[in-house]
Amino acid sequence: MSSTAVRGRVVTPQEIIDDGVVLLSEGRIAWVGPADHAVAAGLGEALSCARSAPEGGFILPGLVDVHCHGGGGESFPNAQTPEQAMTCVMEHRRHGTTSLVASCVTADASTLIERVGLLAGLCEDGELAGIHLEGPFVSVERCGAQDPAHIIDPDTGLTRRLIETGGGHVVTMTIAPEKPGLTGDDGVIAALVDGGALPSFGHTDAEAAPVRECLAEAASRLAARAAAGLPVRSPRSTATHLFNGMRPMHHRKPGPVPEFLAAARRGECVVEMIGDGVHLHPAIVRDMFETLGRDNVVLITDAMAAAGMSDGDYVLGPVAVTVADGVARLADGGSIAGGTGHLIDVVRTTVEGGVPLVDAVYAASLQGARIIGAPDLGALAAGMRADLVVTDAELTPVLVLRRGEAVPEV
């Protein structure tokens, strides 16, 4: 594999290098720095052959989406073949998401096991970065686009079977803290942590107390496992799409949100945010960055089959979804039913809402890499995997490289 150099405004985790160069070699990033340092570093020939970003454009790390249900007209919860699942993967990969976690939705046990088995194969092939189980141990009252007919109480045996079927690729599982059977040595939280997955708390109608209890148990079990020298994907649990699918905060009935914010501030939890301007107003996204700091938030799409597609009728698991003006809603009831954009769109909306580009990119790349436990992803730095996105000045991708190879446009 030959060396490749790309020149433009390079976005690192710390800064924007206004005239920077990224040198790729053998599927890895070999050098990153200002163009005027490249010659002194012995990279003059590479610099002379570098591909340049459009005027005013940027070079970003490949984005990492840890919560995505589909795109390109297909849906992970409905995929019955690897080809259908790969349609979702490629829709997002072409738009700069080089690492993608496939999200399932609440379904019966046999369907979940079948889907996890299918997706685990794509993880083994390196096409997916992991699997997220959104349900079935969630709240009926805050189920959103989850089918309430298949919501059940937490089942440790089923949890362990899903993790085993996933072959080490289950990254997160969304659970509602008020449900029984989550805590204790025989609880679902212990099964997730022992199986290498992270509890993700959400789709909840809980008051504050059970949320705090579950967050504390997750933090304790993750810390104990790490102290024992056992592998831990991440030291922190996550909160599934903060504010969405959960009881809203009120000063006399605080609910789950303040507990997630406090846990994030303590460094025990990372909160997901769907910063697409539909699920959350850009101002609240900006406020959360300013309140919690970028190290405690991760940007996600929660995308469904309509991502990259026109308005129309779609499905998300067993439920019917109608997309109008780019907004997906349940055909029955009208609840928002996932996102229709790509992660680069979320980054753009977040930046337009007042978050610095460096921080928005960090929350859409390096943060996700940390959640999935991939230390060589998510940043433009020497030694990291050669995943990057070249955009124009409006953050529209013009070139995506994954493992140093260009991602086909079609």
N, C-alpha and C positions, 0 to 999 in steps of 0.2 A: 504494500500500500504506500503510495507516494505521499510526500509532504504537501500540505496546502496551507496557504496564508490568506487571511481575510483582514481587511483594513476598514476602519470606520470608528464610530463612537462606541467604545467598548464599555459595557456595563458589568462591573465586577461587584462583589458583595459590599465593597467599601466606597466605590466612587465610579464616576464616568470618566474614562480616559478619552478626551475629546478627539485625539488623533491616535488611535491605538491599533495594535496588530495582535492577532491571535494566530499562532502557528500550530498546525495539527500534523501529527505524524503517527502512523501505525495505530490509528483509532484512538489516540490520546492527545491531549493538549500538551504541546511541548514547551510553549513560551507564550507569555502574555505581557505586554508592556507598551509604552509610548513608541510611536513610529520612529522618533528621533533617537531612541535608544537601540533600535533593532540593528543598525549597522555595527555599533560598538559590540553588540552581542554576537556578531558574526552571521547575521541574518540578512545581509544586504541583498543576496540573490533572491531569497524568498520574498523580501519586501518588494523587489522590482517586479515580481510576478504575482503579487497579491491581488486577490479579487476585492474590489472596493464596494462598500455599501452605497446605496443611493445617497445623493447629497442630503445631509442632515439625518441620515439613517443611523440605525443602531445595530450593534452586535450583542445579542443576549445569550445567556446559557439556555440550553434546551429546557423547556418548562416541564414541571412535574405536577400532574393533577391526581390527587388522592381520592377524588370522589366524582365519578363519571359513570352514567348509566348507558350512554350510547351516543350515536351520531351517524350522519350519512344515510339516515333512513332505517338503520338497524338498532337493536337494543340488546345489551348484554343479558338482561333478565329473560329475553325471549329467544336468544340465539340458540339454535339447535345444531349448528355446524360451526367449525372453526372459521369458515369463510364468512359467515354472517358476523361473527365477533370481530374479525379482522376489518370488516367494513367500518365498524365503529373506530377501531384503532387508527386506521389510515386517515379517516376524516379529521381526527385531531392531530395526528402526526404531521400531516401536510400543513397544518396551521401552527406548528411550533411546539406542540406537546410531545416531546420525545420519550417521556416515561408516563405511563398511564395505569392507574389502578381501576379495575373494572368493578363497578358496583352492582350488586343484585338488589332486589326488593323482596318484601315479605311474600312468601309463597308456602305451599305445603312442603313437608320435609323431603319427599322424594324429588320434587322439582328442584329444590335448593341443592340437594346432593348431586343431581345430574348437572346443574349449571356449574357448580364449583368444580366438578371433575373436568368439564369441558374447558373452563377458563384456566385451570391449573396446567393443562397441557400447553396452552399458549404462554404461560409464565415460564414453563420449562424451556420452551423454544426461544425465550428472550423477547417475545413480542409484547407481553404485558409485564408490569412492574409489581403486580399483586392483585388481591381480591378484597373487596369490601362487602360485608354482609350488612345490609340496612334492614334490620328486622330478622326474625319475626317477633322478637321479644320487646315490642314497643307499645306505646299507649294508643288505645283506640280513640281516645279523646283528641289526641294530637297526631293522628296517623298521616295527615296530609294525603299524598298520593299512594300510601300503602293500603292494601286491600284489608279491611278489618276482618273479613271472613277467615283470614289465615293468621291473624295475630294470636299468639299463644303465650302462656306463662313461660318464663325461662326454663330451659331444659338442658341440664349439664351434659347429659348423654348425647343429645343431638349436637350440642356445641362441639363436643370432642370429635364426633364423627365428621362434622363439617371441616374441622381443622385437619383431621387425618386425611380426608379426601382431597383437601387443598394442598397436601404435600409440602407444607411449610410456606405456602404463598398467601395464606389469609393474613392480611395486614391489620384490618380493623373490623369490629362488629358493633353496630349501633344498638344500644340497649337503653331502655327507660329506667332510671334509677328507682322509681317507685314500685317496680315489679318485684314479686317475691323470688327467692332463690338465686339472688345475685351474689350475696356476700358469704363469707365463710369458706372453709377448706373444700367443701363440696359444691360451691357456688360457681356460677358462670364466669365471674371475674377471674377466679383462680384458674378455671379451665382455659380461658383466653390467654392469660399471662403465661401459664405453663406450656401452652401450645405455640408460643411465639407470636401471638397476636395482641393487639391493643384494644381495650375497651374504648368505645366512642359513645359518649352519653348524649342522647337526643330523642326526638319524637316523644317528648315527655310532658306530662301534666303535673309533675311533682311540685310539692312545696320544697323549701330549702333543705330541710334536715336530711332526707334520703339522698339528695344530690351530694351534700357534703360528705356523708358517710361513704358513698360509693367512690367518690373522688379520692378520699383518704385511703380506702382499701386498695384501690388501684395503684396509688403512689407507693404505698407500703410494700405491696407485693412486687412491683417492678424494682424497687430499691433493694429488697431482700434478694431477689434473683440475681441482680447485678453484683451485689456484695458477695454472693456465693460463687461468683465466677461463671455463672451460667449466661448464655446469650440472651440479650434483650434487644428487641428491634429498636425501641426508643425508650427513654426513661419516663416519658410522659404519655398519659392518655390524651384523648382528643374530645372535643365537643362537636357533635354533628351539626353543621350549618347553624351557627349561633343566631338566635332570634327566630329562625324559621322552624316550624314544627315543635314549638315549645311554648309553655305558658308565658305570657308577657310579664315584664317586671312591673310591680306596683309597690308603692312605699308602705302599704299596710299588709300586702300579701306578696312578698318578694319573689317567690318562685325560684326557678333554676338559674336564671341569667346571672344574678349577682354572685352565685356560688362559682359559676364558670369563670367569671371575671376575676374573682379573688384567687381561684386556683391557678389561673394563668399568671397572675401577678406573683404568686408564690413559686412559679416555675414548675408546677405539677401538671399542667394541662395546656394543650394548644387548641385554640378555637378556630374552627373552619368558618369562613365567610364567603357567601356567594355574592361577590361584588360586581354583579352584572347590571345594577341600576333598576332591576325588577324585584328581585328578592329583598334587596336592601337599598335604601337611599345612599348615594355616595357619601353623604355627610356622616352617616353613622359608621360607615367603613373607615373614613378618615379619623373620626373620633376614637374608634377602637385602636387604630394604629397609634394615635397619640396617647391614649390611656394605657394601653398594654405594652406598647413597643413591638416592633416587627418580629422579635424573637418568639412572640407568643401567639402569633396569628398565622394562618395559612389560607391562601386564596384558592378557591375551587370553582368548578363550573356547575356541578350537579346536573350536567347535561344529559338530555335524553335523545331519543332517535331523531328528533327534528333539528338537532344541531347541524348547521350547514345546509339545511333544507328549506323549502318554501312552507308557507302556512298550509294547514290541512289537518287531516285526522291521522293519529298515530296510536300506538299502544305502549304502555309501560308496565311490564309484567302482565297481570290479568285485567288491568283497568284501561279504559278508553280515554284518550287525551285529544283535545282540540287545540290547535295552535292558530292564533289570530294576532296579527301585528307583531309577530315574533314572540308572543307570550304563550306558554303552554299551560293549559288548565284542564282539570278533570272535566270530561263531558258531562258527568253527573255530579253536580255540586259546585263546580267552578273553582276549586282550590288550585293554587299554583302547583304544577306537576313537573318540576324540574326546569333546568335551563335549556336555552337553545343556542348558546354561543360557545366559543372556544376560549381557552384560558388566556390567550393573548387579548381577546376582547375584554375579559375581566380586568386584566392589567391596564388596558387603555382607559376603561371607565374609572378605575380606581385612581389613576394618575390625574385624569380630568377632574376628579373630585377633590384633589388637593394633596394626595399622598406622593412624596418624592418617588421618581422612577426607580431609583436604586432600591428603595424599600419595597415597592410593589413587586418588582422582579424577584427580590429575595424571597418574599412571601409566596411566590408562584413557582419557585425553583428549588433553592437550597432548603427551605423549610420542609417542602414535601419530600425531598430526598432524605432528610433526617427522620421523618415519620416512617418511611418505608425501610429505613435502615440501610441506605445506600451511600456510603461515604465518598464514593467517586463520582457522584452526580450533583448537578444543580449549581455549579459555579464555573466561571471562566478563570481557571487557575492551572498552573503546570501540574501534570499528573492526573488530572481529571479526565473522564471519558469525553471524547470529542463530539459532544452534542451541543449544537448552537443554532441560533435563529438570527438571520440577517433580515432587518426590517427597513422600511422607508421611514421618513420623518414622522409619519402618523402611526407608526407601530403596526403597519401591515406587512406580514412576512413576504419576502421575495426569494428567500433561500433557506432551507432547513437541512442541516447536516446531522446525521445520527451515526455514531461510531465512525465519524469522519466521512461518511458516504452521503451523497445528496438524496434526499427523500423525493421520490417521483411526485410530480404535481398531480397526475391523474393515475 
